[in-house]
């Protein structure tokens, strides 16, 4: 019975995709198209819960649909499995995906292509479920590529705008670089272990591991490259912030529950192999730590509410990868789980704000929304406290355990811990900055000054005074405030409330031992049935752990207090300008995103364009086309010569043919004839 459930879980999102695609021409309204996708995900969610209960009690469930082909002893089967690892992501994809789909019904209310949107949404969910439930590399890769395709379609949903199309292409190409590494890594593993099954890789033969150490290290690093592409890590993190060009529910779907966690999921799938290679773990740990810090520094100076959340996602993904790198695979998955709820909540709250503010995304042009959008404010506050790591909220438990595992890791532990702690303080600062600018302080004067400047430039010929223009702007603002900004409808606020509850409570299934002896680390112990267990870490005393928790909490609250003092207790526009002037170099580098895109443009894209131009303009135009022209002339001339000297008798023609064939056969088989 449960095997049938497992086979049906991906089927319903696929059915929703087909139905929405077929019925697009009938111009489905937003409710009809949205309900098709929502109900398909919700039915799959129910099936996931039923199957998960069975897995919890009796172990993994698997079903082999058919055998595609075989190569030697390697079987390429379409084979699904629901084990301890896939249970977590299955619940996230279908559960959080259902909430986002329901929210999207209201958010996409005025969109004309709503059937296409929900069709792509369902295709994305189907691809993620393939990836999550794949029992082998083949099915995982099919889902992996399906997610890449559907994310391209969703990011570029409003393709009429050039920026949206460019962002979709950027995401697609960056992921293809990672996919190249993934394919090579899969081939390396298949050649060494003679299997592509994750069940077999869960218990690798140590003799095979040691005999093929170099090949497996290279193959593992190639898999890490694939994970870096999908989970937006250095050097392939550049696509994720630009992916904000798609509808905001798409951002919530990708950042919270699905695509960006696929890389961490892949590394956990092969954890029992890579745990034996310290060099691979070190690369993973430093990649995650540096990504977390870099993204947090960039988020400090961003103005776009979605961009800030995007860089916070990159930073939080860095935390997860850092956990994997220090061997704490179950802890990394725990942060994947808690992060899914509060990041989905934060993005949907951002969508609610954007919806209420008529698609304004600049936080310095918002302000004072606490009274106008109370449900959005309080639910956003829950998500903010969770991502900041305040005790009692879900993010605190998973983030604190990652920092502890980093500190107690042999070797580079203190350095990794220091980077993780600095990142946590930066996160608390920029999230507080965003909260107070959007909801607490009154609308920023900076926005008014910008409008006045624009109007002054526009009406310079009419010699309007600046005071007159300010009066016009204030009149327009007063007129707008009467009716424009409002709380979102209940179809959007209900998912916010549900996600807020989960953002608070999700961490209590993974409490540390110092807070609970009877129910400690339930989540982590469950995941460790499949992933490699943490070994080699120094055990801290209870007193030391309490001191670390207290110190971290104090520093985080201090960082939040500093942001509150700057942006609420003072004239935040002047304070921002003062900070910008005082830390001009760092501020400029951060606001320009460390010029990573420009570096790639200079080091990779332009050389490729020049190489392509050389191949087209020189090699193709002169070498290849020149050779073809010469060959054409020789052939044409030979034909003309033969035509001018053609034999008048049939016998002579036959003789020419026989002689020609003899020469050709002699040339082809000369090695055999004259041997």
C-alpha positions as CSV (number, residue, x, y, z in Angstrom):
1,X,0.0,0.0,0.0
2,X,2.7,2.5,1.0
3,X,4.6,1.6,-2.2
4,X,1.5,2.8,-4.1
5,X,1.4,6.0,-2.0
6,X,5.1,6.7,-2.9
7,X,4.4,6.2,-6.6
8,X,1.5,8.6,-6.5
9,X,3.2,11.5,-4.6
10,X,4.9,12.9,-7.6
11,X,2.0,12.0,-9.9
12,X,-0.5,14.6,-8.6
13,X,1.7,17.7,-9.3
14,X,2.5,16.3,-12.7
15,X,-1.3,15.9,-13.3
16,X,-1.8,19.6,-12.2
17,X,0.9,20.7,-14.7
18,X,-0.8,18.8,-17.5
19,X,-4.3,20.1,-16.6
20,X,-3.2,23.7,-16.3
21,X,-1.3,23.4,-19.6
22,X,-4.2,21.9,-21.4
23,X,-6.7,24.3,-20.0
24,X,-4.6,27.5,-20.6
25,X,-6.5,28.2,-23.8
26,X,-9.8,28.2,-21.8
27,X,-8.4,31.2,-19.9
28,X,-8.7,29.8,-16.4
29,X,-9.2,32.4,-13.7
30,X,-6.7,32.6,-10.8
31,X,-8.9,30.6,-8.4
32,X,-9.4,27.7,-10.8
33,X,-5.8,27.4,-11.8
34,X,-4.6,28.0,-8.3
35,X,-6.9,25.4,-6.8
36,X,-5.8,22.7,-9.2
37,X,-2.1,23.2,-8.2
38,X,-2.9,23.7,-4.5
39,X,-5.1,20.6,-4.3
40,X,-2.5,18.4,-6.1
41,X,0.2,19.5,-3.7
42,X,-2.1,19.1,-0.7
43,X,-3.1,15.5,-1.7
44,X,0.6,14.7,-2.1
45,X,1.2,16.3,1.3
46,X,-1.3,13.9,2.9
47,X,0.3,10.9,1.1
48,X,3.7,12.1,2.4
49,X,2.4,12.2,5.9
50,X,0.9,8.7,5.7
51,X,4.1,7.3,4.2
52,X,6.3,9.2,6.7
53,X,4.5,7.7,9.7
54,X,5.3,4.2,8.2
55,X,8.9,5.1,7.6
56,X,9.2,6.4,11.2
57,X,8.0,3.1,12.6
58,X,9.2,0.5,10.1
59,X,12.0,2.0,8.0
60,X,12.3,3.1,4.3
61,X,9.7,2.4,1.6
62,X,10.8,1.9,-2.0
63,X,9.2,1.1,-5.3
64,X,10.8,0.2,-8.6
65,X,8.6,1.4,-11.4
66,X,10.6,-0.1,-14.3
67,X,14.1,-1.0,-15.4
68,X,15.2,1.4,-18.1
69,X,18.5,-0.2,-19.1
70,X,21.7,-1.6,-17.8
71,X,25.4,-1.2,-18.4
72,X,27.4,-4.1,-17.1
73,X,26.4,-4.5,-13.5
74,X,25.0,-1.0,-13.3
75,X,21.2,-0.9,-13.5
76,X,19.5,2.3,-14.6
77,X,16.1,1.9,-12.9
78,X,13.2,4.4,-12.4
79,X,13.2,3.7,-8.6
80,X,11.7,5.7,-5.8
81,X,12.5,5.6,-2.1
82,X,11.1,7.3,1.0
83,X,13.8,7.1,3.7
84,X,14.8,9.2,6.7
85,X,16.4,11.9,4.5
86,X,13.7,12.2,1.8
87,X,11.0,12.4,4.4
88,X,12.2,15.8,5.5
89,X,12.3,17.4,2.1
90,X,9.1,15.7,1.0
91,X,7.2,17.3,3.8
92,X,8.8,20.7,3.0
93,X,8.1,20.5,-0.8
94,X,4.5,19.5,-0.4
95,X,3.5,21.2,2.8
96,X,5.2,24.6,2.4
97,X,4.5,24.3,-1.4
98,X,0.8,24.0,-0.6
99,X,0.9,27.1,1.6
100,X,2.7,29.1,-1.1
101,X,0.3,27.9,-3.8
102,X,-2.7,29.0,-1.7
103,X,-1.0,32.3,-1.1
104,X,-0.4,32.7,-4.8
105,X,-4.1,32.6,-5.6
106,X,-4.5,36.0,-4.0
107,X,-1.1,37.4,-5.0
108,X,-1.6,36.6,-8.7
109,X,-5.1,37.9,-8.7
110,X,-4.6,40.4,-11.5
111,X,-2.2,38.4,-13.6
112,X,-3.4,37.4,-17.1
113,X,-1.2,34.3,-17.6
114,X,-2.2,32.7,-14.3
115,X,-2.8,29.2,-15.8
116,X,0.7,29.2,-17.2
117,X,2.1,30.3,-13.8
118,X,0.4,27.6,-11.8
119,X,1.4,25.1,-14.5
120,X,5.1,26.0,-14.1
121,X,4.6,25.9,-10.3
122,X,3.3,22.3,-10.5
123,X,6.1,21.3,-12.8
124,X,8.6,22.7,-10.3
125,X,7.0,20.7,-7.5
126,X,7.0,17.5,-9.6
127,X,10.7,17.9,-10.5
128,X,11.6,18.5,-6.8
129,X,9.7,15.3,-5.8
130,X,11.6,13.3,-8.4
131,X,14.9,14.7,-7.1
132,X,13.9,14.0,-3.4
133,X,12.5,10.5,-4.0
134,X,15.2,9.2,-6.4
135,X,16.7,6.0,-5.1
136,X,19.6,6.5,-7.5
137,X,21.6,9.1,-9.3
138,X,19.6,8.7,-12.5
139,X,16.2,9.7,-11.0
140,X,17.9,12.4,-8.9
141,X,19.5,13.8,-12.0
142,X,16.1,13.8,-13.9
143,X,14.6,15.8,-11.1
144,X,17.7,18.0,-10.8
145,X,17.4,19.0,-14.5
146,X,13.6,19.4,-14.3
147,X,14.1,21.8,-11.4
148,X,16.6,23.8,-13.5
149,X,14.2,24.0,-16.4
150,X,11.1,24.9,-14.4
151,X,13.0,27.5,-12.3
152,X,14.1,29.1,-15.6
153,X,10.4,29.3,-16.7
154,X,9.3,30.7,-13.3
155,X,12.1,33.3,-13.0
156,X,11.5,34.5,-16.5
157,X,7.7,34.4,-16.1
158,X,7.5,38.1,-16.9
159,X,9.8,37.7,-19.9
160,X,8.5,40.8,-21.6
161,X,10.9,42.7,-19.5
162,X,14.5,42.3,-20.5
163,X,15.9,42.1,-17.0
164,X,13.6,39.2,-16.2
165,X,14.7,37.2,-19.2
166,X,18.4,37.9,-18.5
167,X,17.9,36.8,-14.9
168,X,16.3,33.5,-16.0
169,X,19.2,32.9,-18.5
170,X,21.8,33.7,-15.8
171,X,20.2,31.2,-13.4
172,X,20.0,28.6,-16.1
173,X,23.6,29.0,-17.3
174,X,25.1,29.2,-13.7
175,X,23.3,25.9,-12.9
176,X,24.6,24.3,-16.1
177,X,28.2,24.9,-14.8
178,X,27.2,23.0,-11.6
179,X,25.5,20.3,-13.6
180,X,28.6,19.7,-15.6
181,X,30.4,18.8,-12.3
182,X,27.5,16.7,-11.1
183,X,27.5,14.6,-14.3
184,X,31.3,13.9,-14.0
185,X,31.0,13.2,-10.3
186,X,28.2,10.7,-10.9
187,X,30.3,8.9,-13.6
188,X,33.2,8.7,-11.2
189,X,31.1,7.2,-8.4
190,X,29.5,4.7,-10.9
191,X,32.9,3.5,-12.2
192,X,34.3,3.0,-8.7
193,X,31.3,1.5,-6.9
194,X,29.8,-0.2,-10.0
195,X,26.4,1.2,-8.8
196,X,24.4,4.4,-8.9
197,X,22.1,3.3,-6.0
198,X,22.1,5.5,-2.8
199,X,21.2,2.5,-0.8
200,X,24.4,0.8,-1.8
201,X,26.4,4.0,-1.2
202,X,25.0,4.2,2.4
203,X,27.3,1.3,3.3
204,X,30.4,1.7,1.1
205,X,33.2,-0.9,1.1
206,X,36.2,0.5,2.9
207,X,38.6,-1.5,0.7
208,X,37.1,0.1,-2.4
209,X,37.2,3.6,-0.8
210,X,40.9,3.3,0.0
211,X,41.9,1.7,-3.3
212,X,40.2,4.5,-5.3
213,X,40.9,7.4,-2.9
214,X,42.1,9.9,-5.6
215,X,39.3,9.2,-8.0
216,X,36.7,9.5,-5.3
217,X,38.1,12.7,-4.0
218,X,38.0,14.3,-7.5
219,X,34.5,12.9,-8.1
220,X,33.3,14.2,-4.7
221,X,34.7,17.6,-5.4
222,X,32.8,17.6,-8.7
223,X,29.6,16.7,-6.8
224,X,30.4,19.7,-4.5
225,X,30.6,21.9,-7.6
226,X,27.1,20.6,-8.6
227,X,25.9,21.4,-5.1
228,X,27.4,24.8,-5.2
229,X,25.5,25.6,-8.4
230,X,22.1,24.5,-7.1
231,X,22.5,25.8,-3.5
232,X,24.1,29.1,-4.6
233,X,27.5,28.8,-3.0
234,X,30.8,30.5,-4.0
235,X,31.7,30.7,-6.9
236,X,28.2,30.1,-8.4
237,X,26.0,32.1,-6.0
238,X,25.5,35.0,-8.4
239,X,22.3,33.7,-10.0
240,X,20.1,33.5,-6.8
241,X,19.8,37.3,-6.0
242,X,18.9,38.0,-9.7
243,X,16.2,35.2,-9.5
244,X,14.1,37.8,-7.6
245,X,12.9,39.0,-10.9
246,X,10.2,36.4,-10.9
247,X,6.9,36.7,-8.9
248,X,7.6,36.8,-5.2
249,X,5.8,33.5,-4.4
250,X,8.4,31.9,-6.8
251,X,11.1,33.3,-4.6
252,X,9.5,31.8,-1.5
253,X,9.1,28.5,-3.2
254,X,12.7,28.3,-4.4
255,X,14.4,29.8,-1.4
256,X,12.5,28.0,1.3
257,X,11.5,24.5,0.5
258,X,12.9,23.4,-2.7
259,X,15.6,24.2,-5.2
260,X,18.3,25.8,-3.2
261,X,18.3,23.0,-0.6
262,X,18.9,20.4,-3.3
263,X,22.7,20.8,-3.1
264,X,22.7,20.1,0.7
265,X,20.4,17.2,0.1
266,X,22.9,15.8,-2.5
267,X,25.8,16.1,-0.1
268,X,23.9,14.3,2.6
269,X,23.0,11.5,0.1
270,X,26.7,10.8,-0.4
271,X,27.7,11.7,3.2
272,X,28.8,8.1,4.0
273,X,31.4,8.4,1.3
274,X,32.7,12.0,1.6
275,X,33.0,11.8,5.4
276,X,36.1,9.7,4.8
277,X,37.9,12.4,2.9
278,X,39.0,15.4,5.1
279,X,40.1,17.5,2.1
280,X,36.6,17.3,0.6
281,X,35.0,18.3,4.0
282,X,37.4,21.2,4.4
283,X,36.5,22.5,0.9
284,X,32.8,22.3,1.8
285,X,33.2,23.9,5.2
286,X,35.2,26.9,3.9
287,X,33.0,27.3,0.9
288,X,29.9,27.5,3.2
289,X,31.6,29.8,5.8
290,X,32.9,32.3,3.2
291,X,29.6,32.3,1.3
292,X,27.6,33.0,4.5
293,X,29.9,35.9,5.4
294,X,30.1,37.4,1.9
295,X,26.3,37.3,1.4
296,X,25.7,38.9,4.8
297,X,28.1,41.7,4.0
298,X,26.3,42.4,0.7
299,X,22.8,42.3,2.4
300,X,23.9,45.1,4.8
301,X,23.6,47.8,2.1
302,X,20.8,46.6,-0.2
303,X,17.6,48.6,-0.5
304,X,15.3,46.1,-2.4
305,X,13.3,44.0,0.2
306,X,13.5,40.9,-2.0
307,X,17.3,41.3,-2.6
308,X,17.9,41.5,1.1
309,X,16.0,38.3,1.7
310,X,17.8,36.7,-1.3
311,X,21.2,37.4,0.1
312,X,20.0,36.3,3.5
313,X,19.1,33.0,1.9
314,X,22.5,32.6,0.3
315,X,24.0,33.3,3.8
316,X,21.8,30.8,5.5
317,X,22.6,28.2,2.9
318,X,26.2,28.9,3.7
319,X,25.4,27.9,7.3
320,X,24.0,24.6,6.1
321,X,27.0,23.9,3.9
322,X,29.3,24.8,6.8
323,X,27.5,22.2,8.9
324,X,28.0,19.6,6.3
325,X,31.7,20.5,6.0
326,X,32.3,20.0,9.7
327,X,30.7,16.5,9.5
328,X,27.4,17.6,11.1
329,X,25.1,16.4,8.3
330,X,22.1,15.9,10.5
331,X,22.6,19.4,12.0
332,X,22.8,20.9,8.5
333,X,19.5,19.2,7.6
334,X,18.0,20.5,10.8
335,X,18.8,24.1,9.7
336,X,17.3,23.2,6.2
337,X,14.1,22.2,8.0
338,X,13.8,25.3,10.3
339,X,15.0,27.7,7.6
340,X,12.3,26.4,5.2
341,X,9.5,27.8,7.5
342,X,10.9,31.2,8.5
343,X,12.3,31.9,5.0
344,X,9.0,31.0,3.3
345,X,7.2,33.2,5.9
346,X,9.6,36.2,5.3
347,X,9.2,36.0,1.6
348,X,5.5,35.7,1.7
349,X,5.4,38.7,4.1
350,X,7.5,40.6,1.7
351,X,5.1,39.7,-1.1
352,X,2.2,40.9,1.1
353,X,4.0,44.2,1.7
354,X,4.8,44.6,-2.1
355,X,1.1,43.7,-2.8
356,X,-0.2,46.3,-0.3
357,X,2.3,48.9,-1.5
358,X,1.4,48.4,-5.1
359,X,4.7,46.6,-6.1
360,X,7.1,49.0,-4.4
361,X,10.2,47.1,-3.2
362,X,12.5,49.9,-1.9
363,X,12.6,49.7,1.9
364,X,13.5,53.4,2.1
365,X,10.3,54.2,0.3
366,X,8.2,52.3,2.8
367,X,7.6,52.8,6.5
368,X,4.9,52.9,9.1
369,X,3.2,49.8,7.8
370,X,2.7,48.3,11.3
371,X,-0.7,49.9,11.8
372,X,-1.8,49.5,8.2
373,X,-0.7,45.8,7.9
374,X,-0.8,44.3,11.4
375,X,-1.0,40.6,10.5
376,X,1.8,41.0,8.0
377,X,3.9,42.9,10.6
378,X,3.4,40.4,13.5
379,X,4.0,37.3,11.3
380,X,7.1,39.0,9.8
381,X,8.3,39.7,13.3
382,X,8.2,36.0,14.1
383,X,10.2,35.1,11.0
384,X,12.6,37.9,11.8
385,X,13.2,36.6,15.4
386,X,13.7,33.1,14.0
387,X,16.3,34.0,11.4
388,X,18.1,36.3,13.9
389,X,18.5,33.4,16.3
390,X,16.5,34.6,19.3
391,X,16.1,31.9,22.0
392,X,12.8,30.1,21.8
393,X,12.4,30.5,18.0
394,X,13.3,27.8,15.6
395,X,16.3,29.4,14.1
396,X,18.0,29.6,17.4
397,X,18.2,25.9,18.0
398,X,19.6,25.0,14.5
399,X,22.0,27.9,14.2
400,X,23.4,27.4,17.8
401,X,24.1,23.8,17.1
402,X,25.9,24.7,13.8
403,X,28.1,27.2,15.7
404,X,28.8,24.6,18.4
405,X,29.7,21.9,15.8
406,X,32.0,24.4,14.0
407,X,33.8,25.4,17.3
408,X,34.4,21.8,18.4
409,X,35.5,20.7,14.9
410,X,39.2,19.6,14.9
411,X,41.6,21.8,13.0
412,X,40.0,25.0,11.7
413,X,37.1,24.9,14.1
414,X,37.7,28.3,15.9
415,X,38.1,30.1,12.6
416,X,34.9,28.6,11.2
417,X,33.1,29.5,14.4
418,X,34.3,33.1,14.3
419,X,33.1,33.5,10.7
420,X,29.7,31.9,11.6
421,X,29.3,34.2,14.7
422,X,30.1,37.4,12.7
423,X,27.6,36.3,10.1
424,X,25.0,35.8,12.8
425,X,25.6,39.4,14.1
426,X,25.4,40.8,10.6
427,X,22.2,38.9,10.0
428,X,20.6,40.3,13.1
429,X,21.6,43.8,12.1
430,X,20.3,43.9,8.5
431,X,17.1,42.1,9.4
432,X,16.4,44.6,12.2
433,X,17.2,47.4,9.7
434,X,14.7,46.0,7.2
435,X,12.0,45.4,9.9
436,X,12.1,48.9,11.3
437,X,12.4,50.7,8.0
438,X,9.4,48.8,6.6
439,X,7.1,48.7,9.6
440,X,8.2,50.9,12.5
441,X,9.6,54.3,11.3
442,X,7.6,56.8,9.4
443,X,8.1,56.9,5.6
444,X,11.6,58.0,4.9
445,X,12.3,61.6,3.9
446,X,14.9,60.3,1.6
447,X,12.2,59.0,-0.7
448,X,10.5,62.4,-0.7
449,X,13.8,64.2,-1.4
450,X,14.4,61.9,-4.4
451,X,10.9,62.6,-5.7
452,X,11.4,66.4,-5.3
453,X,14.7,66.2,-7.1
454,X,13.1,64.3,-10.0
455,X,10.2,66.8,-10.2
456,X,12.6,69.7,-10.0
457,X,14.6,68.3,-12.9
458,X,11.4,67.7,-14.9
459,X,9.9,71.2,-14.3
460,X,13.1,73.2,-14.4
461,X,11.8,75.1,-17.4
462,X,8.8,76.4,-15.4
463,X,11.0,77.7,-12.6
464,X,9.0,76.0,-9.9
465,X,10.6,76.5,-6.4
466,X,11.7,73.5,-4.3
467,X,9.2,74.5,-1.6
468,X,6.4,74.4,-4.1
469,X,7.5,71.0,-5.3
470,X,7.7,69.7,-1.7
471,X,4.1,70.8,-1.2
472,X,3.0,68.9,-4.3
473,X,4.7,65.8,-3.1
474,X,3.2,66.0,0.4
475,X,-0.3,66.5,-1.1
476,X,0.2,63.4,-3.3
477,X,1.4,61.4,-0.3
478,X,-1.6,62.5,1.7
479,X,-3.9,61.6,-1.1
480,X,-2.2,58.2,-1.5
481,X,-2.3,57.3,2.2
482,X,-6.1,57.6,2.3
483,X,-6.7,54.5,0.2
484,X,-3.6,52.8,-1.2
485,X,-1.8,50.8,1.5
486,X,-3.9,48.1,3.1
487,X,-3.7,44.6,4.7
488,X,-3.6,41.7,2.3
489,X,-6.8,39.5,1.9
490,X,-7.3,36.4,4.0
491,X,-6.2,34.1,1.2
492,X,-2.8,35.6,1.7
493,X,-2.7,36.2,5.5
494,X,-3.9,32.7,6.5
495,X,-0.7,31.0,5.1
496,X,1.3,33.7,6.9
497,X,-0.2,32.7,10.3
498,X,0.3,29.0,9.7
499,X,4.0,29.5,8.7
500,X,4.5,31.9,11.7
501,X,3.4,29.1,14.1
502,X,5.7,26.6,12.4
503,X,8.6,29.1,12.4
504,X,8.3,29.3,16.2
505,X,7.7,25.6,16.9
506,X,9.8,23.8,14.4
507,X,13.0,24.0,16.4
508,X,11.5,22.1,19.4
509,X,12.0,18.7,17.7
510,X,15.8,19.2,17.8
511,X,16.5,20.5,21.2
512,X,20.1,20.3,22.5
513,X,20.9,18.0,25.4
514,X,21.4,20.9,27.8
515,X,17.8,21.9,27.4
516,X,16.2,18.5,27.3
517,X,17.5,15.0,28.1
518,X,14.4,13.0,27.4
519,X,13.5,14.6,24.0
520,X,16.9,15.8,22.9
521,X,17.9,15.8,19.2
522,X,14.9,13.9,18.0
523,X,15.2,15.3,14.5
524,X,18.9,14.8,14.2
525,X,18.8,11.2,15.5
526,X,16.1,10.4,13.0
527,X,18.2,11.8,10.1
528,X,21.3,10.0,11.3
529,X,19.6,6.7,10.5
530,X,20.8,7.4,6.9
531,X,23.5,10.2,6.9
532,X,26.9,9.8,8.4
533,X,27.1,10.4,12.2
534,X,29.2,13.2,13.6
535,X,32.5,12.0,14.9
536,X,35.7,13.6,16.2
537,X,34.0,16.7,17.8
538,X,35.0,17.8,21.3
539,X,32.2,17.5,23.8
540,X,31.5,20.7,25.7
541,X,30.4,20.8,29.3
542,X,26.9,21.9,30.2
543,X,28.3,25.1,31.8
544,X,30.3,25.9,28.6
545,X,27.3,25.4,26.4
546,X,25.1,27.7,28.5
547,X,27.9,30.3,28.5
548,X,28.1,30.1,24.7
549,X,24.3,30.4,24.3
550,X,24.2,33.4,26.6
551,X,27.2,35.1,24.9
552,X,25.8,34.6,21.4
553,X,22.3,35.8,22.4
554,X,23.8,38.9,24.1
555,X,25.8,39.8,21.0
556,X,22.9,39.2,18.7
557,X,20.6,41.4,20.9
558,X,23.4,44.1,20.9
559,X,23.5,44.0,17.1
560,X,19.7,44.3,16.9
561,X,19.9,47.2,19.4
562,X,22.5,49.0,17.4
563,X,20.4,48.8,14.3
564,X,17.3,50.0,16.2
565,X,19.3,52.9,17.7
566,X,20.5,53.9,14.2
567,X,17.3,53.6,12.3
568,X,14.6,54.4,15.0
569,X,16.2,56.6,17.7
570,X,18.0,58.8,15.3
571,X,17.5,60.4,11.9
572,X,18.2,57.3,10.0
573,X,18.8,59.1,6.7
574,X,21.5,61.2,8.2
575,X,22.9,58.2,10.1
576,X,23.0,56.2,6.9
577,X,24.8,58.9,5.1
578,X,27.3,59.2,8.1
579,X,28.0,55.5,8.1
580,X,28.3,55.5,4.3
581,X,30.9,58.3,4.5
582,X,32.8,56.7,7.4
583,X,33.0,53.3,5.9
584,X,33.0,54.5,2.3
585,X,35.2,51.8,0.8
586,X,33.5,48.9,2.5
587,X,30.1,50.4,1.8
588,X,30.8,50.9,-1.9
589,X,32.1,47.4,-2.2
590,X,29.1,45.9,-0.4
591,X,26.5,47.9,-2.4
592,X,28.2,46.9,-5.6
593,X,28.1,43.3,-4.5
594,X,31.9,43.0,-4.4
595,X,31.8,43.3,-8.2
596,X,31.6,39.6,-8.6
597,X,29.4,39.9,-11.7
598,X,31.8,42.4,-13.2
599,X,34.8,40.1,-12.5
600,X,33.0,37.2,-14.2
601,X,32.1,39.5,-17.1
602,X,35.8,40.5,-17.5
603,X,37.4,37.1,-16.8
604,X,34.9,34.7,-18.4
605,X,32.2,36.2,-20.5
606,X,34.2,38.6,-22.6
607,X,37.0,36.1,-23.4
608,X,34.3,33.6,-24.5
609,X,32.7,36.3,-26.7
610,X,36.1,37.1,-28.2
611,X,36.9,33.4,-28.7
612,X,33.5,32.9,-30.4
613,X,34.1,36.0,-32.6
614,X,37.5,34.7,-33.6
615,X,36.1,31.2,-34.4
616,X,33.3,32.8,-36.5
617,X,35.1,35.7,-38.2
618,X,38.5,34.0,-38.8
619,X,38.3,30.2,-38.5
620,X,34.8,29.7,-40.0
621,X,34.9,32.6,-42.5
622,X,38.4,32.1,-43.9
623,X,39.7,28.7,-42.9
624,X,36.7,26.4,-43.1
625,X,34.8,28.3,-45.8
626,X,38.1,28.8,-47.7
627,X,38.7,25.0,-47.6
628,X,35.2,24.4,-48.8
629,X,35.5,26.9,-51.7
630,X,38.8,25.2,-52.8
631,X,37.3,21.8,-52.6
632,X,34.3,23.0,-54.6
633,X,36.5,24.5,-57.3
634,X,38.6,21.3,-57.5
635,X,35.5,19.1,-57.7
636,X,33.8,21.4,-60.2
637,X,37.0,21.5,-62.3
638,X,37.5,17.8,-62.2
639,X,33.9,17.2,-63.3
640,X,34.3,19.7,-66.1
641,X,37.5,18.0,-67.2
642,X,35.9,14.6,-67.2
643,X,32.9,16.0,-69.0
644,X,35.2,17.5,-71.7
645,X,37.1,14.2,-72.1
646,X,34.3,11.7,-71.7
647,X,34.8,8.5,-73.6
648,X,32.6,8.0,-76.6
649,X,32.5,4.3,-76.2
650,X,30.8,2.4,-73.4
651,X,33.7,0.0,-72.9
652,X,36.1,2.9,-72.1
653,X,33.7,4.3,-69.6
654,X,33.5,1.0,-67.8
655,X,37.3,0.8,-67.8
656,X,37.5,4.2,-66.1
657,X,35.1,3.1,-63.4
658,X,37.0,-0.2,-62.7
659,X,40.3,1.7,-62.5
660,X,38.9,4.3,-60.2
661,X,37.4,1.7,-57.9
662,X,40.6,-0.3,-57.8
663,X,42.5,2.8,-56.7
664,X,40.0,3.6,-54.0
665,X,40.0,0.1,-52.7
666,X,43.8,-0.1,-52.7
667,X,44.0,3.1,-50.7
668,X,41.5,2.0,-48.1
669,X,42.9,-1.5,-47.6
670,X,46.5,-0.8,-48.3
671,X,47.7,-2.0,-44.9
672,X,46.1,-5.4,-45.4
673,X,47.2,-5.8,-49.0
674,X,50.9,-4.8,-48.6
675,X,51.4,-6.2,-45.2
